[in-house]
Amino acid sequence: MMKIRMPLLRDSHTHVSFYAALGAAADLSACRTAAAALALIKKRPGPLALARGWNNAYYDLRGAAFDRLGPAVVCNVSLHSFRFNAPARAALKIRFPDIVANIDDQAWVENNLNRVFGLFTAAGGAEAIPAYMERLAALGVWAADDMLVSDDEAALLLGRRYAGRARLWTEPDVYRKLGPAARAAIGGLKFFTDGALGARTAALLRPYRGGGRGLLLHSEVELGKLFKLAARLTGRAAVHAIGDAALEQVLRVLERLAVPRRSLRVRVEHAQLITQEQARRARRLGLALCMQPNFSGDSACYADRLPSAYLRANNPFRMLIDKAGFVPGEDLLFGSDGMPHGAAPALQAALFPPCPGQRLTLGEFRAGYCLPNLEAGWLDLKVDEAKRKVSVKVGGPAAAAGRK
């Protein structure tokens, strides 16, 4: 048993304002059957039951049993797929006609993700953010990047009250609608090149089991225009690319554009299926990768959709560090995407993943995921190699903040 103390986390990829607004939503992440999920949704009060964390590797939510509930809207664990039951469609069609009409069209959803998020966040608001930041502190997360700030209120609250703890990103369309003060709080633009493995929309070079290769959301010309826009407006871009086909498109566009690094700093979000050849090209371009150790679990739960070669290639941290030369804390950053939040699941996934090539050392984890010191608090770890288990206790000011 090894005991060690390390600083709290900086979660470099999550959605603080979105998850805060969903504070009252049913959490389905532990459900492995439709019956268990339906039972939790049924307990939600109010005119519209919200739920998140549904994993379609285990079950789906369709049909009579789902429709017998009151109005219910469910978000997939990937944040890229949704289920509305018949009563919800009837209740929402006047206020959100386009969303109700297109929610089963996955290509439309991927191209209008922030609009769908808006339906969920309409039930909450920025006033829920302080309580959620306290919750994150109790879980060992002191600082976080909010990757899709959706309005002025959230941007101003996070940018002012949590200056130094929150870094803010948003999509180009949202950025244009923000007021001057909110724009000043935004650190960079975020855009998507593909979807997610959970929705079978991450863009792959080889087909999924059962067919299909996912979705590329932009042409190369369109993607190039987005990078140029980011260079002009914020100087920073975070580009979502999970599949190897999406990564290939990003690399080709940036190699062709040759935008000077002083004009645009680019982070690739997720990069789960990056190949060694792509990793070396990314290093030559000066790109940073922001990846999620907890997504290593996709190698176990998505065997229903990914060929075995992709399961083994997912989250190839050892290749990235040992062969391609990425350095945790410099051009390799870590976050959770809120799936789930917290130091305990992050450490468990990093130290004891499904595949050996996904394992990080404690030093690498600390460099890429932790604050530089113990001022805000600390994590007391117990690491049991024999049982492949990590336990975490949060201490210091963060623990006190989480008890408020």
C-alpha positions, 0 to 999 in steps of 0.5 A: 500500500502506497500513501502519497499527498498531491495537489488538487485537480485542474480539470482541463475539459468539462462543462461546469455551467451545463452540469450545474444547470442539471443539478436536479437531473436524475443521474443514470450513470450507475444504471445497467438496465432500462428498468433501473433507469426508468425507476430513477426518472420516475422519481424526478419531480416537476413538469419535465423530468431531466436525466443524464448519464444514460449509456446505450452500451447497456440499454436503450430508452424507447417504447411504451414504458418510457412513454408512460412516464410524464414528460422526460428528456434524457442525455446520453453519457457522451453528451451527444445523443438524446431521448425524448419520450412522447409526453416530452415531445408534446410539451416542448414542441411549441417552445423548441419546435426544431429540436423536437422535430430533429432530435432523432436525426443524429447528424442534425444533433451533432451540428446543433449540439449547443442548441440542444444543451440550451433546452437542458440548461433552460431548466437551471441557470448561472445561479446554480454554478457556485453550488456546483463549484463547491461540489467539485471542490469536495471531489478534489477539483479546484479549477476547471475549463468550461468548454461550452459557456452558453450565455453572458450570465454564466460567462460573467459569473465564472469569469469574475467570481472564479477568476484563476479557477475557471477558464472559459471556451465557447462556440463561434456562434455563441461568442458572436452573441455575447456582450463585450464583457462576457466576450472578454472572459472567453479564452478561446473558441471551441468547435467540433469535427466529429461526434462521440463513440457513445452516439456512434458518430465519432469519425473513424477510418475503419467502420464500426461493428455493424457498419458506418464510420461516424460523421465529419461535421465540416468540410476541410474548407469550412474547418480552415475558416473556423481556425482562421476565425479563432486566430482573429477573435481569441488566438486560441482554438479547442477542436473536438476530434475523437476518431482517427478520421477526424484527427486526420482532417484536423492535421491536414487542414492545419498543415495546409494553413500553416497558421503561425503559432504566435497567431493561434494556439490549438488544443485537440480535445479527446484524441482518443483514437490518435495513431502514432503517425498522427501524434508525430505530425501533431507534435510537429505542428505544436498542438496540445492534446487534452485527453480524459483518462476516464475514457480508457473505460471505453475499451471495455464498455464499447466492445459492442461497436468498436473493432478490437484494434480500436479498443486496444488503440483507445487513449494510447498514453504510453505511445504518446509519451514514450514514442511521440514525445508528448509531455504531461503538463506541457502539451498533454493535459488531462480532464474528465468531461464530467464523466464523472468528475472527481479525483478518485475516478480520475486516478483509478482510470489513470493508474488501473486502466483496461489496457497497459498502454493506457496507464499513467504514472503518478508523476505523469498524472500530477504533471498533467492534471494537478495544480502546482501546489497545495495552497487550495488543498490536497489529495491524500491517496492510498494506492493498492497495486495488488487490488488495483484500487485507489482511495482518495481523501480531500483535505485543506481549504477545498474540503471546507469549501465542499462542506458549505 
